[in-house]
Amino acid sequence: MGVAAGGAHSLALKADGTVWSWGINTYGQLGNNTIALSRTPVQVSNLSNVVAITAGFQSSYALKADGTVSAWVQ
């Protein structure tokens, strides 16, 4: 579990390996296939088995249990 803060968005990693995001989404940094702002957490699409997260200014990143990294920004 963990939390990461980007430029104007945040990420949360739940114990079940899913990632949730909220905040400004102008560039798709929430990872939910939209560019709509969300004040409440939305689940990042097509992402599971995550063990670590980090966020950049307008981007988001996840390390999966198999060692691969996912990054998303529109």
C-alpha positions, -999 to +999 in steps of 0.1 A: +000+000+000+011+035-006+003+070-019+021+092-045+016+128-054+021+143-088+018+179-101-020+181-096-030+144-091-025+117-066-022+079-067-030+052-041-019+016-042-043-008-024-032-040-007-049-060-036-025-045-061-049-021-078-041+016-083-066+044-077-061+080-088-078+114-084-071+151-093-065+170-125-065+148-156-057+171-185-031+147-199-047+114-189-025+110-158-054+094-139-052+064-162-089+059-166-091+066-204-106+101-199-092+136-195-119+145-169-110+158-135-120+135-106-123+146-070-129+111-059-106+081-066-111+062-098-094+029-106-066+029-131-077+009-161-061-024-171-036-025-142-032-051-115-005-068-095+012-035-087+038-034-059+049+003-061+038+036-075+052+070-082+039+102-099+055+129-120+043+163-129+018+151-156+025+113-156+021+082-134+041+050-131+036+016-115+060-013-108+043-047-112+051-078-093+067-094-124+092-065-126+076-047-155+068-010-153+037+007-166+035+044-174+005+064-185-001+099-197-022+109-227 
